[in-house]
């Protein structure tokens, strides 16, 4: 029994994701689709619009068979760590292939580019270091370094986020010689960051923008979503009285920065290169999250980098807590199960003897440090809710995984 892995955020699950799941099964000839999904905070350093369980449920009713959580330590990171963590989870659960969306739509240029990057690693790293010293952000410096060794071409545009992540997945698989076939499908009808809904397949960015700005599920948003996603969005709003957005956390993060010492700020993951001074100098000026982000943002400090830093500030995640998990030698201590269908259960029964690490579903006493970080993230995510609601939704973290029968 074969499984194909997809790496996702489902923020929220939309028609383009349903298309991806369908094509993943087709191109891989797998009976089971396993989604490794970011938890409540995402790769770009944003809170998910609804929590991981409501997003997982929408996916399980839409063709995904198993939803696993990408640990916080990898989920809120740059593309290299994010991709490496996700591939390790898929490998641990026995996925025989991976299928990712890309602007390229062809796995061959990713494989060729990774081989070139490996052969010319010293040149790439030298160019990367020089560009970073010039004050460029990491994504910009990486693009220049890639161009210097001939990786930027018409087949593989490394300015596109899905192509960047694709490079990370392929790099991990090839470098570690993992037994995983590589597939990619071309994104259709929209760009990753398109701000407006123009079709029934629209970007998650445009859908969130529509929902948050209008504070309702408009006809335009509904047209881009499966019915189950609209149901989960509506249900979460009824329970929590809100959809999550960075602005709702502004007071929490701003208060932390204003009351922390410079030395305390330096201990937070992501605070480097004197960024603590910039955080302090702008904290009293800003009146909302968007204004604060714009005050901090520079050529080197990108919007995404600052949002990830704000997430680590909110969760009080320190450098020493994350460093062990970002080491290439650190093995994954467990697999976190969020939910499964009957087909997913059949797959697990088929491969369970070959899985070498425990499959966990909820928080317990004496947890692994990796899951302790997850618990902090969950508590931080729900912190803006009323106490009774917070308690009700956090209870999901203690229960068993979601099971979808039939």
C-alpha positions in Angstrom: 0.0 0.0 0.0 1.6 3.3 -1.2 1.2 6.8 0.3 1.9 10.1 -1.3 2.9 13.0 1.0 1.8 16.7 0.6 3.2 19.5 2.6 0.5 22.1 3.4 -0.9 24.8 5.6 -4.5 24.8 4.5 -5.1 28.4 5.6 -7.8 27.7 4.7 -8.4 24.6 2.6 -9.6 25.8 -0.8 -10.5 24.5 -4.2 -6.8 24.7 -5.4 -5.9 22.4 -2.5 -8.6 19.9 -3.5 -7.2 19.9 -7.0 -3.7 19.3 -5.6 -4.9 16.3 -3.5 -6.6 14.8 -6.5 -3.6 15.2 -8.8 -1.2 13.9 -6.1 -3.1 10.6 -6.1 -3.1 10.5 -9.9 0.6 11.2 -10.5 1.9 9.0 -7.6 -0.6 6.1 -8.1 -0.9 6.0 -4.3 -3.9 4.8 -2.4 -3.3 7.2 0.5 -2.6 10.9 0.7 -0.8 12.1 3.8 -0.7 15.8 4.6 2.0 17.3 6.8 0.3 20.5 8.0 1.6 23.5 9.9 0.0 23.9 13.3 -1.6 27.1 14.6 1.3 29.3 13.4 2.5 29.2 9.8 5.8 29.4 7.8 5.4 33.1 7.1 5.0 33.8 10.8 1.2 34.3 10.8 -1.5 32.8 13.0 -3.8 30.5 11.0 -7.3 31.9 10.4 -8.8 28.9 12.3 -7.1 26.3 14.4 -5.3 23.2 13.2 -8.2 20.9 14.1 -10.9 22.7 12.1 -8.4 22.9 9.2 -7.6 19.2 9.5 -11.2 18.2 9.5 -11.9 20.2 6.3 -8.9 18.3 4.6 -10.1 14.9 5.8 -13.5 15.5 4.3 -11.9 16.6 1.0 -9.7 13.7 0.0 -6.8 13.7 2.5 -6.4 10.4 4.4 -4.0 11.4 7.2 -3.2 14.8 8.6 0.1 15.0 10.6 1.3 18.1 12.4 4.5 19.8 11.3 6.2 20.6 14.6 6.4 24.3 15.6 10.2 24.1 15.6 10.1 23.6 11.8 6.8 25.2 10.8 7.8 28.8 11.8 11.1 28.8 10.0 12.7 29.7 6.7 12.1 27.5 3.7 15.1 25.2 4.3 14.2 24.2 7.8 10.5 24.0 7.0 11.1 21.7 4.0 13.5 19.5 5.9 11.2 19.0 8.8 8.2 18.2 6.6 10.2 15.6 4.5 11.4 14.0 7.7 7.9 13.6 8.9 6.8 12.0 5.6 9.7 9.7 5.6 9.0 8.6 9.2 5.4 7.6 8.3 6.6 5.7 5.3 5.5 7.9 2.4 6.9 6.5 -0.9 6.5 9.8 -2.8 6.0 13.5 -2.4 3.9 15.8 -4.6 4.2 19.6 -4.2 2.7 22.5 -6.1 5.1 24.7 -8.1 5.3 27.4 -10.7 7.6 25.1 -12.6 5.3 22.1 -12.8 8.1 19.7 -13.6 10.4 17.9 -11.1 13.3 17.6 -13.5 14.6 21.2 -13.1 14.4 20.9 -9.3 16.6 17.7 -9.4 19.0 19.2 -11.9 19.3 22.5 -9.9 20.0 20.6 -6.6 22.8 18.6 -8.3 24.4 21.8 -9.5 24.0 23.4 -6.1 25.7 20.5 -4.5 28.6 20.5 -7.0 29.2 24.2 -6.7 28.3 24.5 -3.0 31.5 26.5 -2.1 30.8 29.1 -4.8 27.1 29.3 -3.7 27.9 29.8 0.0 30.6 32.4 -0.8 28.2 34.4 -2.9 25.5 34.1 -0.3 27.7 35.3 2.5 28.9 38.3 0.4 25.3 39.3 -0.5 24.2 39.0 3.2 27.1 41.2 4.2 25.8 43.8 1.7 22.6 44.0 3.6 20.3 41.9 1.4 17.6 39.7 3.0 18.2 35.9 3.0 15.8 35.3 0.1 17.4 38.0 -2.1 20.9 36.9 -1.2 20.0 33.3 -2.0 18.5 34.3 -5.4 21.7 36.2 -6.3 23.9 33.2 -5.2 21.7 30.8 -7.2 22.1 33.1 -10.3 25.8 33.2 -9.8 26.1 29.4 -10.2 23.6 29.3 -13.1 20.4 28.1 -11.3 18.1 31.0 -12.3 16.5 30.3 -15.7 13.2 30.1 -17.5 12.5 26.6 -16.2 13.0 27.4 -12.5 12.1 30.8 -11.2 13.6 30.9 -7.7 11.8 34.1 -6.8 8.6 32.1 -6.5 7.8 30.8 -3.0 6.5 27.4 -4.1 9.6 26.8 -6.2 11.8 27.8 -3.3 10.0 25.3 -1.0 10.2 22.7 -3.8 14.0 23.1 -3.9 14.0 22.5 -0.1 12.0 19.2 -0.4 14.2 17.9 -3.2 17.4 18.9 -1.5 16.5 17.0 1.6 15.4 13.9 -0.3 18.6 13.8 -2.5 21.1 14.8 0.2 19.8 12.1 2.6 19.2 9.6 -0.2 15.6 9.0 1.0 13.5 6.4 -0.8 10.9 8.9 -2.0 9.7 9.7 -5.5 9.4 13.3 -6.4 6.4 14.8 -8.2 5.2 18.3 -8.7 2.1 19.8 -10.3 1.8 23.3 -11.8 -0.2 25.9 -9.9 -3.3 26.9 -11.8 -5.2 30.1 -12.2 -3.5 32.2 -9.6 -0.3 33.4 -8.1 0.7 32.5 -4.5 0.3 36.1 -3.3 -2.6 37.2 -5.5 -4.5 39.7 -3.3 -7.9 39.4 -5.1 -10.2 36.5 -5.7 -10.7 36.2 -9.5 -11.7 32.6 -10.0 -13.1 29.5 -8.2 -9.4 28.5 -7.7 -7.9 31.4 -5.8 -4.9 32.0 -3.6 -5.3 31.4 0.2 -3.9 35.0 0.6 -6.8 36.5 -1.4 -9.4 34.3 0.4 -8.1 35.3 3.9 -8.0 39.0 2.9 -11.6 38.8 1.7 -12.8 37.1 4.9 -10.9 39.2 7.4 -11.7 42.5 5.7 -15.4 41.8 5.3 -15.6 39.8 8.6 -17.9 37.4 6.9 -17.9 34.6 4.3 -18.8 36.5 1.2 -20.1 35.0 -2.0 -16.6 35.5 -3.6 -14.9 33.6 -0.7 -17.5 30.8 -0.7 -17.0 30.3 -4.5 -13.3 29.5 -3.9 -13.9 27.1 -1.0 -15.3 23.5 -0.7 -18.5 23.5 1.3 -16.8 21.7 4.2 -14.3 24.5 4.6 -17.0 27.1 4.7 -18.7 25.0 7.4 -15.5 24.8 9.5 -14.8 28.5 9.1 -18.4 29.3 10.2 -18.3 26.8 13.1 -15.0 28.2 14.4 -16.3 31.7 14.3 -19.4 30.7 16.2 -17.3 29.1 18.9 -14.4 31.6 19.2 -16.3 34.7 18.1 -13.4 35.6 15.7 -11.1 34.5 13.0 -7.4 34.8 13.9 -5.4 37.7 12.5 -2.1 39.2 13.6 -3.8 42.5 14.6 -5.6 40.7 17.5 -2.2 39.8 19.0 -0.7 43.3 18.7 -1.2 44.3 22.4 0.4 41.0 23.6 3.5 41.2 21.5 3.9 45.0 22.0 3.6 44.7 25.8 6.3 41.9 25.8 8.8 44.0 23.8 8.2 47.1 25.9 8.7 45.2 29.2 11.6 42.9 28.2 15.2 44.0 28.7 17.6 44.0 25.7 19.3 40.9 27.1 15.9 39.1 27.4 15.1 40.1 23.8 18.5 38.7 22.5 17.5 35.3 23.9 14.4 35.1 21.6 14.8 33.0 18.5 15.2 35.3 15.5 16.6 38.3 17.3 20.0 38.8 15.7 22.2 41.6 14.3 21.0 44.2 16.8 17.4 43.7 15.9 16.5 44.1 19.6 17.3 47.8 19.4 15.0 48.2 16.4 12.2 46.4 18.2 12.6 48.6 21.3 12.8 51.9 19.4 9.6 51.2 17.3 7.4 49.6 20.0 6.2 52.8 21.5 5.5 54.4 18.1 3.3 51.8 16.7 -0.5 51.7 17.2 -1.2 48.5 15.4 0.6 45.4 14.0 0.8 46.6 10.4 2.3 49.9 11.3 4.8 48.2 13.6 5.8 45.8 10.9 6.4 48.7 8.5 8.4 50.6 11.1 10.8 47.6 11.6 11.0 46.4 8.0 14.2 47.2 6.0 15.9 45.6 3.1 17.5 43.1 5.4 14.6 42.6 7.8 11.8 41.3 5.6 8.1 41.3 6.5 8.1 37.5 6.8 11.2 37.5 9.0 9.7 40.0 11.4 6.4 38.1 11.6 8.3 34.9 12.5 10.1 36.9 15.1 6.8 38.2 16.5 5.5 34.6 16.7 8.6 33.6 18.7 8.1 36.6 21.0 4.4 35.7 21.5 5.3 32.0 22.3 8.4 33.1 24.3 10.5 30.7 22.2 14.2 31.1 23.0 17.2 30.3 20.8 18.4 27.5 23.1 15.0 25.7 22.9 15.1 25.5 19.1 18.7 25.0 18.3 18.7 21.2 19.0 15.9 20.6 16.5 17.5 22.7 13.8 20.6 20.5 13.8 20.8 18.1 10.8 21.8 15.3 13.2 18.7 15.6 15.3 16.2 12.8 14.6 12.5 13.3 14.8 11.3 12.0 18.2 7.7 11.3 17.3 4.9 11.8 14.7 1.9 13.9 15.7 -1.4 12.6 14.4 -4.2 15.2 14.0 -6.7 13.0 12.2 -7.4 10.2 9.7 -10.0 8.6 7.6 -10.8 4.9 7.3 -8.3 4.7 4.5 -5.7 6.4 6.6 -6.3 3.8 9.4 -5.9 1.0 6.8 -2.6 2.5 5.7 -1.3 2.8 9.3 -2.3 -0.8 10.0 -0.3 -1.8 7.0 2.9 0.1 7.9 2.8 0.2 11.7 5.5 -2.4 12.2 7.9 -0.4 10.0 7.4 2.9 11.8 10.3 3.3 14.2 9.1 6.3 16.3 5.9 6.7 18.3 2.7 8.2 16.9 1.3 10.6 19.4 -2.0 12.5 19.4 -2.2 14.8 22.4 -0.2 16.6 25.1 0.8 14.6 28.2 3.0 14.9 31.2 6.8 14.6 30.7 6.5 15.3 27.0 9.4 15.6 24.6 10.8 19.1 24.4 9.6 19.3 20.8 6.0 18.9 21.9 6.5 21.2 24.8 7.2 23.9 22.2 3.9 22.9 20.5 2.0 23.3 23.7 3.4 26.8 24.2 2.3 27.7 20.7 -1.2 26.3 21.2 -1.6 28.3 24.5 -0.4 31.4 22.7 -2.7 31.0 19.8 -5.8 30.7 22.0 -4.6 33.4 24.4 -6.9 36.1 22.7 -10.0 34.1 23.4 -12.3 34.3 26.4 -11.3 31.8 29.2 -14.2 29.4 28.8 -13.7 29.3 25.0 -9.9 29.0 25.3 -10.4 26.0 27.6 -12.9 24.3 25.3 -10.7 24.7 22.2 -7.5 23.8 24.0 -9.1 20.5 25.1 -8.8 19.3 21.5 -5.0 19.1 22.1 -5.6 16.5 24.8 -8.2 14.4 23.0 -7.4 11.6 20.5 -7.1 12.3 16.8 -10.0 13.2 14.5 -11.5 10.1 12.9 -13.6 10.3 9.8 -15.6 7.1 9.0 -17.1 6.2 5.6 
